[in-house]
């Protein structure tokens, strides 16, 4: 198991082409069986790796914010919804709301200062527990260089499928 962020980043750069080749191999697999395998690996590695001691995703990614989450987020920062939106939110290229800045403005010492109010996109990251893993492989390859859990799950998948 590898958890060093610099090592993971280096592997991400080195293995980018191989990861895309592995993505192609996975596309031919049974989706429901793969979801079960990925979920099992996710449970294993997430029990061993403490996300709250890492925070790397908060320094690299902008989570999507749902309109229904704005009020809770604003309340957690003692701002009105309008103030919160003006200060922290922008629209992405698809018109979806996301935090304006990277790193996340609510990250302090690798900890989320609004943890109990964080957006669902943050709560469910790195999304390995969800169905339809195959439909998210581009994102998974991006997360491979960022998240120790994704990195280790993906590497173990390669091992299980005898990928070289």
C-alpha positions in Angstrom: 0.0 0.0 0.0 1.4 3.4 -1.0 0.2 6.6 0.7 3.0 9.1 0.0 1.4 11.8 -2.1 4.6 12.7 -4.0 5.1 9.0 -4.9 1.5 8.7 -6.0 1.8 11.9 -8.1 5.0 10.5 -9.8 3.3 7.1 -10.5 0.3 9.1 -12.0 2.6 10.8 -14.4 4.6 7.7 -15.2 1.5 5.4 -15.6 -0.8 7.7 -17.5 -0.7 5.8 -20.8 -0.8 2.5 -19.0 -3.8 3.6 -17.0 -5.7 4.5 -20.2 -4.8 1.2 -21.7 -6.1 -0.5 -18.5 -9.3 1.6 -18.9 -9.8 0.1 -22.3 -9.4 -3.4 -20.9 -11.9 -2.7 -18.1 -14.5 -1.4 -20.6 -15.0 -5.0 -21.8 -15.7 -6.3 -18.3 -19.0 -7.1 -16.6 -20.0 -3.8 -15.0 -21.9 -5.2 -12.0 -19.2 -7.6 -11.1 -16.6 -4.9 -11.4 -18.7 -2.6 -9.2 -18.7 -5.3 -6.5 -14.9 -5.7 -6.8 -14.2 -2.0 -6.7 -16.6 -1.5 -3.7 -14.8 -4.3 -1.8 -11.4 -2.7 -2.6 -12.7 0.7 -1.6 -13.9 -0.6 1.7 -10.6 -2.3 2.4 -8.4 0.7 1.5 -10.7 3.4 3.0 -10.5 1.5 6.3 -6.7 1.7 6.2 -6.3 5.3 4.8 -7.7 8.2 6.8 -9.0 10.8 4.3 -9.2 13.4 7.0 -5.4 13.3 7.5 -4.7 13.8 3.8 -6.9 16.6 2.3 -5.1 16.3 -1.1 -8.4 16.3 -3.0 -9.2 19.7 -1.4 -6.0 21.1 -2.9 -6.6 19.8 -6.4 -10.3 19.5 -7.2 -13.4 21.8 -7.2 -16.5 19.9 -6.0 -19.9 20.5 -7.6 -22.3 22.4 -5.3 -26.0 21.8 -5.6 -28.4 24.7 -5.1 -30.0 22.8 -2.2 -26.6 22.8 -0.4 -26.1 26.6 -0.6 -28.2 27.5 2.5 -26.4 24.9 4.7 -23.0 26.0 3.5 -23.9 29.7 4.0 -25.2 29.0 7.5 -22.0 27.1 8.4 -20.0 30.3 7.5 -22.4 32.8 9.1 -23.1 34.3 5.7 -26.3 34.8 3.7 -26.7 32.5 0.7 -26.1 35.5 -1.5 -22.9 36.5 0.3 -21.7 32.9 0.3 -22.4 32.5 -3.4 -20.7 35.8 -4.3 -17.6 35.0 -2.2 -17.0 31.4 -2.9 -19.0 30.1 -5.9 -18.4 30.1 -9.7 -20.0 28.3 -12.5 -18.0 25.6 -14.4 -18.1 25.2 -18.2 -21.4 23.2 -17.9 -23.1 25.9 -15.8 -22.8 23.9 -12.5 -21.8 25.6 -9.3 -18.4 24.9 -7.8 -16.0 26.5 -5.3 -14.1 29.3 -7.0 -10.7 28.7 -5.6 -8.2 25.8 -5.2 -7.3 24.9 -2.6 -10.7 24.8 -1.0 -11.3 27.9 1.1 -12.5 25.7 3.9 -9.3 23.6 4.2 -7.1 24.4 7.2 -4.2 22.2 8.2 -5.5 19.4 5.9 -8.8 19.4 7.7 -12.2 20.6 6.4 -13.5 23.5 8.6 -17.1 22.8 7.4 -16.9 19.1 7.5 -20.4 18.5 8.9 -21.8 20.8 6.2 -19.6 19.9 3.3 -21.2 19.4 -0.1 -22.3 15.9 -1.2 -19.7 15.8 -3.8 -17.1 16.0 -1.1 -18.9 13.5 1.1 -18.9 10.9 -1.6 -15.4 11.4 -2.9 -13.7 9.5 -4.4 -16.9 8.0 -5.6 -15.7 4.4 -5.7 -18.6 3.1 -3.7 -21.1 4.2 -6.4 -22.5 2.0 -9.1 -21.3 2.2 -12.7 -17.6 2.5 -12.1 -17.0 2.0 -15.8 -18.8 5.2 -16.6 -16.4 7.2 -14.4 -13.1 5.9 -15.5 -11.8 9.2 -16.9 -12.3 10.8 -13.5 -10.8 7.8 -11.8 -7.7 8.2 -13.8 -7.5 11.8 -12.8 -8.1 10.9 -9.1 -5.4 8.2 -9.4 -2.7 10.9 -9.0 -4.5 12.7 -6.2 -6.1 10.2 -3.9 -4.2 7.4 -2.1 -7.4 5.3 -1.9 -8.0 5.5 -5.7 -4.4 4.9 -6.4 -4.3 1.7 -4.4 -7.7 0.4 -5.6 -6.7 1.0 -9.2 -3.3 -0.7 -8.8 -5.0 -3.7 -7.1 -7.5 -3.9 -10.0 -4.5 -4.0 -12.4 -3.1 -6.9 -10.3 -6.4 -8.8 -10.2 -6.8 -8.5 -14.0 -3.1 -9.4 -14.6 -2.5 -6.1 -16.4 1.1 -5.4 -17.3 
